[in-house]
Amino acid sequence: MTPPGDRKKATDSSESGQSETPTSDPGRLIDSEELAAHLSLTVAAVTRLARRGEVPAYKVGQLWRFNLDEVLSSLRQEAGSDKD
């Protein structure tokens, strides 16, 4: 059995500077549910935005996938252009 102190060292990545956030991988694609949670929207609203081309999205079969960094960047640009 591993002593509790050793277990913490093996699982704690904050000391190595790595984030355990699921969106830390810039190339990682997330699904509609994850994006909806990040944006505080419904899944239906996220799907509608994707269909309309209002957020960058990838259609994989019948499923939508999103790169969170691309979506957030797009929304920031949109918000910036609305201020003009």
DSSP file (Angstrom, degrees, kcal/mol; ACC not computed):
  #  RESIDUE AA STRUCTURE BP1 BP2  ACC     N-H-->O    O-->H-N    N-H-->O    O-->H-N    TCO  KAPPA ALPHA  PHI   PSI    X-CA   Y-CA   Z-CA
    1    1 A M              0   0    0      0, 0.0     0, 0.0     0, 0.0     0, 0.0   0.000 360.0 360.0 360.0 137.4    0.0    0.0    0.0
    2    2 A T        -     0   0    0      1,-0.1     5,-0.0     2,-0.1     0, 0.0  -0.644 360.0-114.3 -82.8 131.7    1.3    3.5   -0.9
    3    3 A P    >>  -     0   0    0      0, 0.0     4,-1.8     0, 0.0     3,-0.7  -0.350  28.6-113.6 -62.2 147.2    1.7    5.9    2.0
    4    4 A P  H 3> S+     0   0    0      0, 0.0     4,-1.8     0, 0.0     5,-0.1   0.834 114.8  56.0 -54.1 -37.9   -0.7    8.9    1.6
    5    5 A G  H 3> S+     0   0    0      1,-0.2     4,-1.6     2,-0.2     5,-0.1   0.889 107.7  48.2 -62.8 -40.1    2.1   11.4    1.1
    6    6 A D  H <> S+     0   0    0     -3,-0.7     4,-1.8     1,-0.2    -1,-0.2   0.872 107.7  55.6 -68.1 -37.3    3.5    9.4   -1.9
    7    7 A R  H  X S+     0   0    0     -4,-1.8     4,-1.5     1,-0.2    -1,-0.2   0.901 106.0  51.5 -62.4 -40.8    0.0    9.2   -3.4
    8    8 A K  H  X S+     0   0    0     -4,-1.8     4,-2.2     1,-0.2     3,-0.2   0.916 108.5  51.3 -62.7 -42.7   -0.4   13.0   -3.4
    9    9 A K  H  < S+     0   0    0     -4,-1.6    -1,-0.2     1,-0.2    -2,-0.2   0.862 109.6  50.5 -62.6 -35.6    3.0   13.4   -5.1
   10   10 A A  H  < S+     0   0    0     -4,-1.8    -1,-0.2     1,-0.2    -2,-0.2   0.805 120.3  33.4 -73.8 -28.9    2.0   11.0   -7.8
   11   11 A T  H  < S+     0   0    0     -4,-1.5     2,-0.9    -3,-0.2    -2,-0.2   0.610  93.7  93.3-104.6 -13.4   -1.3   12.7   -8.6
   12   12 A D     <  +     0   0    0     -4,-2.2     3,-0.3    -5,-0.2     4,-0.2  -0.710  39.5 168.2 -88.1 105.4   -0.6   16.4   -7.9
   13   13 A S    > > +     0   0    0     -2,-0.9     5,-1.6     1,-0.2     3,-0.5   0.492  59.0  86.6 -92.8  -3.7    0.4   18.0  -11.2
   14   14 A S  G > 5S+     0   0    0      1,-0.2     3,-0.8     2,-0.2    -1,-0.2   0.824  84.3  57.5 -67.5 -28.5    0.2   21.5   -9.9
   15   15 A E  G 3 5S+     0   0    0     -3,-0.3    -1,-0.2     1,-0.2    -2,-0.1   0.813 105.2  50.5 -69.5 -29.0    3.8   21.4   -8.7
   16   16 A S  G < 5S-     0   0    0     -3,-0.5    -1,-0.2    -4,-0.2    -2,-0.2   0.477 118.1-112.5 -87.1  -1.9    5.0   20.5  -12.2
   17   17 A G  T < 5S+     0   0    0     -3,-0.8     2,-0.3    -4,-0.4    -3,-0.2   0.497  73.7 133.8  85.9   3.0    3.1   23.5  -13.6
   18   18 A Q      < -     0   0    0     -5,-1.6     2,-0.3     2,-0.0    -1,-0.3  -0.695  49.7-136.9 -89.4 139.7    0.6   21.3  -15.5
   19   19 A S        -     0   0    0     -2,-0.3     5,-0.1    -3,-0.1    -5,-0.0  -0.740   5.7-154.2 -93.6 142.0   -3.0   22.1  -15.4
   20   20 A E        +     0   0    0     -2,-0.3    -1,-0.1     3,-0.0    -2,-0.0   0.350  54.6 127.1 -93.9   6.4   -5.6   19.3  -14.9
   21   21 A T    >   -     0   0    0      1,-0.2     3,-2.2     2,-0.1     4,-0.2  -0.445  64.6-133.7 -63.7 130.7   -8.3   21.4  -16.6
   22   22 A P  T 3  S+     0   0    0      0, 0.0     3,-0.5     0, 0.0    -1,-0.2   0.716 104.6  55.0 -61.5 -19.3   -9.8   19.4  -19.4
   23   23 A T  T 3  S+     0   0    0      1,-0.2    46,-0.1    45,-0.0     5,-0.1   0.295  76.2  99.8 -95.9  10.9   -9.5   22.4  -21.8
   24   24 A S    <   +     0   0    0     -3,-2.2    -1,-0.2    -5,-0.1    -5,-0.1   0.717  64.3  81.2 -71.1 -18.7   -5.8   22.8  -21.2
   25   25 A D  S >  S-     0   0    0     -3,-0.5     3,-1.9    -4,-0.2    -1,-0.1  -0.785  72.4-155.0 -87.8 110.5   -5.0   21.0  -24.5
   26   26 A P  T 3  S+     0   0    0      0, 0.0    43,-0.2     0, 0.0    44,-0.2   0.737  92.2  48.7 -62.2 -21.8   -5.5   23.7  -27.2
   27   27 A G  T 3  S+     0   0    0     42,-0.1     2,-0.2     2,-0.1    -3,-0.0   0.464  84.5 117.0 -94.0  -0.8   -6.3   21.0  -29.9
   28   28 A R    <   -     0   0    0     -3,-1.9    40,-0.6    -5,-0.1     2,-0.4  -0.479  56.2-144.3 -73.6 132.1   -8.8   19.1  -27.8
   29   29 A L  E     -A   67   0A   0     -2,-0.2     2,-0.3    38,-0.2    38,-0.2  -0.784  13.6-161.6 -96.2 140.1  -12.3   19.1  -29.1
   30   30 A I  E     -A   66   0A   0     36,-3.5    36,-2.6    -2,-0.4     2,-0.1  -0.780  16.1-116.4-115.7 162.4  -15.3   19.2  -26.8
   31   31 A D  E  >  -A   65   0A   0     -2,-0.3     4,-2.3    34,-0.2     5,-0.2  -0.315  36.0 -93.5 -92.0 178.7  -18.9   18.3  -27.3
   32   32 A S  H  > S+     0   0    0     32,-0.6     4,-2.7     1,-0.2     5,-0.2   0.859 122.7  54.6 -60.8 -38.2  -22.0   20.4  -27.2
   33   33 A E  H  > S+     0   0    0      2,-0.2     4,-2.1     1,-0.2    -1,-0.2   0.917 109.3  46.7 -64.8 -43.2  -22.7   19.6  -23.6
   34   34 A E  H  > S+     0   0    0      2,-0.2     4,-2.2     1,-0.2    -2,-0.2   0.921 114.2  47.2 -65.4 -43.1  -19.3   20.7  -22.4
   35   35 A L  H  X S+     0   0    0     -4,-2.3     4,-2.3     1,-0.2    -2,-0.2   0.914 109.8  53.7 -64.9 -41.2  -19.4   23.9  -24.5
   36   36 A A  H  X>S+     0   0    0     -4,-2.7     5,-2.4     1,-0.2     4,-0.8   0.908 109.4  48.8 -58.2 -42.0  -22.9   24.7  -23.1
   37   37 A A  H  <5S+     0   0    0     -4,-2.1     3,-0.5     1,-0.2    -1,-0.2   0.910 111.3  49.4 -65.2 -41.9  -21.6   24.3  -19.6
   38   38 A H  H  <5S+     0   0    0     -4,-2.2    -2,-0.2     1,-0.2    -1,-0.2   0.859 119.7  37.0 -64.5 -35.7  -18.6   26.6  -20.3
   39   39 A L  H  <5S-     0   0    0     -4,-2.3    -1,-0.2    -5,-0.2    -2,-0.2   0.426 107.0-121.2 -98.3   0.3  -20.9   29.3  -21.9
   40   40 A S  T  <5S+     0   0    0     -4,-0.8     2,-0.3    -3,-0.5    -3,-0.2   0.917  71.8 125.4  56.0  46.0  -23.9   28.8  -19.5
   41   41 A L      < -     0   0    0     -5,-2.4    -1,-0.2    -6,-0.2     2,-0.2  -0.761  65.6 -98.7-121.6 170.4  -26.1   28.0  -22.4
   42   42 A T     >  -     0   0    0     -2,-0.3     4,-2.0     1,-0.1     5,-0.2  -0.526  31.9-115.9 -83.4 160.3  -28.4   25.1  -23.3
   43   43 A V  H  > S+     0   0    0      1,-0.2     4,-2.6     2,-0.2     5,-0.2   0.885 118.0  56.1 -61.7 -38.8  -27.2   22.4  -25.6
   44   44 A A  H  > S+     0   0    0      1,-0.2     4,-2.2     2,-0.2    -1,-0.2   0.890 106.3  49.7 -61.7 -39.2  -29.9   23.4  -28.0
   45   45 A A  H  > S+     0   0    0      2,-0.2     4,-2.3     1,-0.2    -1,-0.2   0.904 111.1  48.8 -66.8 -41.1  -28.6   27.0  -28.1
   46   46 A V  H  X S+     0   0    0     -4,-2.0     4,-2.2     2,-0.2    -2,-0.2   0.920 111.8  49.3 -63.6 -44.3  -25.0   25.8  -28.7
   47   47 A T  H  X S+     0   0    0     -4,-2.6     4,-2.6     1,-0.2    -2,-0.2   0.899 110.2  51.2 -62.0 -41.3  -26.3   23.5  -31.5
   48   48 A R  H  X S+     0   0    0     -4,-2.2     4,-2.1     2,-0.2     6,-0.2   0.912 109.0  50.5 -62.9 -43.5  -28.2   26.4  -33.1
   49   49 A L  H  X>S+     0   0    0     -4,-2.3     5,-2.5     1,-0.2     6,-0.8   0.896 111.9  48.6 -61.1 -40.1  -25.1   28.6  -33.0
   50   50 A A  H ><5S+     0   0    0     -4,-2.2     3,-1.0     3,-0.2    -2,-0.2   0.932 110.4  49.7 -66.2 -46.3  -23.1   25.9  -34.7
   51   51 A R  H 3<5S+     0   0    0     -4,-2.6    -1,-0.2     1,-0.3    -2,-0.2   0.878 112.4  48.2 -60.1 -38.3  -25.7   25.3  -37.4
   52   52 A R  H 3<5S-     0   0    0     -4,-2.1    -1,-0.3    -5,-0.2    -2,-0.2   0.566 112.7-119.5 -79.6  -8.9  -25.9   29.0  -38.1
   53   53 A G  T <<5S+     0   0    0     -3,-1.0    -3,-0.2    -4,-0.6    -2,-0.1   0.710  74.8 130.4  77.4  20.1  -22.1   29.3  -38.3
   54   54 A E  S   <S+     0   0    0     -5,-2.5    -4,-0.2    -6,-0.2    -5,-0.1   0.628  72.6  32.6 -83.7 -13.6  -22.0   31.8  -35.4
   55   55 A V  S    S-     0   0    0     -6,-0.8     2,-0.2    -9,-0.1    -2,-0.1  -0.987  98.7 -97.8-135.3 147.3  -19.3   29.8  -33.6
   56   56 A P        +     0   0    0      0, 0.0     2,-0.3     0, 0.0    11,-0.3  -0.474  58.0 163.2 -64.7 130.0  -16.5   27.7  -35.1
   57   57 A A        -     0   0    0     -2,-0.2     2,-0.4    -7,-0.1     9,-0.2  -0.979  33.8-141.5-149.6 157.2  -17.6   24.1  -35.1
   58   58 A Y  E     -B   65   0A   0      7,-2.9     7,-2.7    -2,-0.3     2,-0.6  -0.988  15.1-143.8-123.9 128.7  -16.8   20.7  -36.6
   59   59 A K  E     -B   64   0A   0     -2,-0.4     2,-0.6     5,-0.2     5,-0.2  -0.835  16.1-175.4 -94.4 120.4  -19.5   18.3  -37.6
   60   60 A V  E >   -B   63   0A   0      3,-3.5     3,-2.3    -2,-0.6     2,-0.5  -0.910  66.6 -53.6-116.9 100.8  -18.4   14.7  -37.0
   61   61 A G  T 3  S-     0   0    0     -2,-0.6    -2,-0.0     1,-0.3     0, 0.0  -0.577 121.6 -24.5  65.7-119.9  -21.1   12.5  -38.4
   62   62 A Q  T 3  S+     0   0    0     -2,-0.5     2,-0.3    -3,-0.1    -1,-0.3   0.351 123.8  92.6-101.5   4.1  -24.2   13.8  -36.7
   63   63 A L  E <   - B   0  60A   0     -3,-2.3    -3,-3.5   -32,-0.0     2,-0.4  -0.747  67.1-136.4-104.7 146.5  -22.3   15.3  -33.7
   64   64 A W  E     - B   0  59A   0     -2,-0.3   -32,-0.6    -5,-0.2     2,-0.3  -0.814  19.8-171.1 -97.0 139.5  -20.9   18.8  -33.3
   65   65 A R  E     -AB  31  58A   0     -7,-2.7    -7,-2.9    -2,-0.4     2,-0.3  -0.964   2.6-165.0-129.5 149.0  -17.5   19.2  -31.8
   66   66 A F  E     -A   30   0A   0    -36,-2.6   -36,-3.5    -2,-0.3     2,-0.7  -0.974  22.8-137.2-136.6 144.0  -15.8   22.5  -30.7
   67   67 A N  E  >  -A   29   0A   0     -2,-0.3     4,-2.4   -11,-0.3     3,-0.3  -0.923  22.0-150.6 -96.8 115.2  -12.4   23.8  -29.9
   68   68 A L  H  > S+     0   0    0     -2,-0.7     4,-2.9   -40,-0.6     5,-0.3   0.878  93.5  53.2 -58.8 -41.3  -13.0   25.9  -26.8
   69   69 A D  H  > S+     0   0    0    -43,-0.2     4,-2.2     1,-0.2    -1,-0.2   0.913 110.8  47.3 -60.8 -42.0  -10.1   28.2  -27.5
   70   70 A E  H  > S+     0   0    0     -3,-0.3     4,-2.4   -44,-0.2    -2,-0.2   0.907 113.3  48.3 -64.8 -42.2  -11.4   28.9  -31.0
   71   71 A V  H  X S+     0   0    0     -4,-2.4     4,-2.6     2,-0.2    -2,-0.2   0.941 113.0  46.6 -64.7 -47.4  -14.9   29.5  -29.8
   72   72 A L  H  X S+     0   0    0     -4,-2.9     4,-2.3     1,-0.2    -1,-0.2   0.901 113.1  49.6 -63.5 -40.4  -13.9   31.9  -27.0
   73   73 A S  H  X S+     0   0    0     -4,-2.2     4,-2.4    -5,-0.3    -1,-0.2   0.920 111.7  49.2 -62.6 -44.0  -11.6   33.8  -29.4
   74   74 A S  H  X S+     0   0    0     -4,-2.4     4,-2.4     1,-0.2    -2,-0.2   0.909 111.7  48.1 -61.9 -43.7  -14.4   34.1  -31.9
   75   75 A L  H  X S+     0   0    0     -4,-2.6     4,-2.5     2,-0.2    -1,-0.2   0.873 110.4  51.9 -67.7 -36.5  -16.9   35.3  -29.3
   76   76 A R  H  X S+     0   0    0     -4,-2.3     4,-2.4     2,-0.2    -2,-0.2   0.922 110.8  48.1 -64.2 -43.3  -14.3   37.9  -28.0
   77   77 A Q  H  X S+     0   0    0     -4,-2.4     4,-2.2     2,-0.2    -2,-0.2   0.914 112.1  49.6 -62.5 -41.8  -13.8   39.2  -31.5
   78   78 A E  H  X S+     0   0    0     -4,-2.4     4,-1.4     1,-0.2    -2,-0.2   0.914 111.4  48.5 -62.2 -43.8  -17.6   39.4  -32.0
   79   79 A A  H  X S+     0   0    0     -4,-2.5     4,-0.8     1,-0.2    -1,-0.2   0.874 111.5  50.9 -65.4 -36.9  -18.0   41.2  -28.7
   80   80 A G  H  < S+     0   0    0     -4,-2.4     3,-0.5     1,-0.2     4,-0.5   0.870 108.9  50.0 -67.5 -37.6  -15.2   43.6  -29.7
   81   81 A S  H >< S+     0   0    0     -4,-2.2     3,-0.5     1,-0.2    -1,-0.2   0.754 103.5  60.5 -74.9 -22.5  -16.8   44.4  -33.1
   82   82 A D  H 3< S+     0   0    0     -4,-1.4    -1,-0.2     1,-0.2    -2,-0.2   0.759  97.1  61.1 -72.5 -24.0  -20.2   45.1  -31.4
   83   83 A K  T 3<        0   0    0     -4,-0.8    -1,-0.2    -3,-0.5    -2,-0.2   0.702 360.0 360.0 -76.4 -19.0  -18.6   47.9  -29.4
   84   84 A D    <         0   0    0     -3,-0.5    -1,-0.2    -4,-0.5    -2,-0.1   0.482 360.0 360.0 -70.2 360.0  -17.6   49.8  -32.6
